């Protein structure tokens, strides 16, 4: 099986998440982007503990497209240092994996 991944990122607003999601799907860099939220995030930023309401994007794609997805997120994202984390998809239904394969760029 080819390598597939789920990339996560968060945004400050639902609209920002939708812009990133639409771009990734339109450019065939992702088969699907699910947007969840709002969520509460607590983190340390520049020495200060912050709490913020954010929107979580779950991006499904092929591992070979990671760099292109990362570049797109950085280009579209308003955060100075956006969360961009990839997690391998180790298994999945064959039908869903086949669908993903058909919905993303071949390279």
One Martini backbone bead per residue (centre of mass of N, CA, C, O) as a GRO file, in nm:
protein
  107
    1UNK     BB    1   0.097   0.035   0.022
    2UNK     BB    2   0.072   0.340   0.014
    3UNK     BB    3   0.131   0.647   0.147
    4UNK     BB    4  -0.070   0.783   0.405
    5UNK     BB    5  -0.210   1.096   0.537
    6UNK     BB    6  -0.259   1.311   0.825
    7UNK     BB    7  -0.318   1.651   0.847
    8UNK     BB    8  -0.263   1.911   1.084
    9UNK     BB    9  -0.451   2.213   1.153
   10UNK     BB   10  -0.489   2.553   1.266
   11UNK     BB   11  -0.734   2.814   1.322
   12UNK     BB   12  -0.901   3.105   1.409
   13UNK     BB   13  -1.106   3.048   1.170
   14UNK     BB   14  -1.336   2.913   0.965
   15UNK     BB   15  -1.260   3.067   0.708
   16UNK     BB   16  -0.961   2.984   0.702
   17UNK     BB   17  -1.016   2.681   0.684
   18UNK     BB   18  -1.180   2.694   0.416
   19UNK     BB   19  -0.956   2.804   0.237
   20UNK     BB   20  -0.761   2.570   0.272
   21UNK     BB   21  -0.947   2.338   0.192
   22UNK     BB   22  -1.024   2.430  -0.092
   23UNK     BB   23  -0.742   2.447  -0.211
   24UNK     BB   24  -0.649   2.152  -0.166
   25UNK     BB   25  -0.880   2.025  -0.333
   26UNK     BB   26  -0.856   2.183  -0.599
   27UNK     BB   27  -0.532   2.092  -0.623
   28UNK     BB   28  -0.509   1.787  -0.530
   29UNK     BB   29  -0.372   1.765  -0.222
   30UNK     BB   30  -0.665   1.667  -0.131
   31UNK     BB   31  -0.942   1.468  -0.069
   32UNK     BB   32  -0.982   1.576   0.237
   33UNK     BB   33  -1.143   1.824   0.462
   34UNK     BB   34  -1.184   1.857   0.799
   35UNK     BB   35  -1.392   2.063   1.013
   36UNK     BB   36  -1.335   2.159   1.350
   37UNK     BB   37  -1.561   2.335   1.572
   38UNK     BB   38  -1.473   2.472   1.823
   39UNK     BB   39  -1.162   2.489   1.991
   40UNK     BB   40  -0.943   2.447   2.267
   41UNK     BB   41  -0.631   2.619   2.315
   42UNK     BB   42  -0.322   2.541   2.488
   43UNK     BB   43  -0.024   2.753   2.502
   44UNK     BB   44   0.308   2.841   2.425
   45UNK     BB   45   0.397   3.195   2.352
   46UNK     BB   46   0.658   3.373   2.401
   47UNK     BB   47   0.640   3.284   2.729
   48UNK     BB   48   0.320   3.253   2.705
   49UNK     BB   49   0.013   3.165   2.815
   50UNK     BB   50  -0.239   3.041   2.597
   51UNK     BB   51  -0.584   3.098   2.485
   52UNK     BB   52  -0.780   2.947   2.216
   53UNK     BB   53  -0.987   2.968   1.947
   54UNK     BB   54  -1.029   2.694   1.715
   55UNK     BB   55  -0.966   2.527   1.398
   56UNK     BB   56  -0.977   2.196   1.274
   57UNK     BB   57  -0.770   2.026   1.037
   58UNK     BB   58  -0.832   1.732   0.833
   59UNK     BB   59  -0.588   1.591   0.615
   60UNK     BB   60  -0.616   1.395   0.321
   61UNK     BB   61  -0.325   1.210   0.192
   62UNK     BB   62  -0.034   1.175   0.034
   63UNK     BB   63   0.287   1.156   0.133
   64UNK     BB   64   0.416   1.288  -0.137
   65UNK     BB   65   0.243   1.575  -0.066
   66UNK     BB   66   0.343   1.720   0.187
   67UNK     BB   67   0.514   1.962   0.089
   68UNK     BB   68   0.282   2.099  -0.070
   69UNK     BB   69   0.095   2.134   0.171
   70UNK     BB   70   0.278   2.297   0.350
   71UNK     BB   71   0.318   2.535   0.153
   72UNK     BB   72   0.017   2.611   0.137
   73UNK     BB   73  -0.033   2.671   0.431
   74UNK     BB   74   0.180   2.891   0.466
   75UNK     BB   75   0.061   3.081   0.246
   76UNK     BB   76  -0.248   3.092   0.384
   77UNK     BB   77  -0.148   3.144   0.669
   78UNK     BB   78  -0.154   3.375   0.945
   79UNK     BB   79   0.046   3.235   1.101
   80UNK     BB   80   0.372   3.226   1.192
   81UNK     BB   81   0.326   2.918   1.338
   82UNK     BB   82   0.191   2.663   1.215
   83UNK     BB   83   0.028   2.384   1.241
   84UNK     BB   84   0.215   2.089   1.108
   85UNK     BB   85   0.092   1.753   1.109
   86UNK     BB   86   0.194   1.420   1.046
   87UNK     BB   87   0.002   1.113   1.002
   88UNK     BB   88  -0.009   0.796   0.963
   89UNK     BB   89  -0.180   0.566   0.759
   90UNK     BB   90  -0.198   0.222   0.835
   91UNK     BB   91  -0.514   0.203   0.779
   92UNK     BB   92  -0.798   0.103   0.563
   93UNK     BB   93  -1.031   0.114   0.357
   94UNK     BB   94  -1.015   0.029   0.033
   95UNK     BB   95  -1.226   0.228  -0.075
   96UNK     BB   96  -1.109   0.487   0.053
   97UNK     BB   97  -0.824   0.469  -0.060
   98UNK     BB   98  -0.910   0.470  -0.358
   99UNK     BB   99  -1.045   0.742  -0.347
  100UNK     BB  100  -0.803   0.907  -0.265
  101UNK     BB  101  -0.622   0.835  -0.507
  102UNK     BB  102  -0.829   0.974  -0.720
  103UNK     BB  103  -0.821   1.283  -0.569
  104UNK     BB  104  -0.514   1.301  -0.620
  105UNK     BB  105  -0.228   1.359  -0.713
  106UNK     BB  106   0.026   1.170  -0.864
  107UNK     BB  107   0.269   1.425  -0.805
   0.00000   0.00000   0.00000
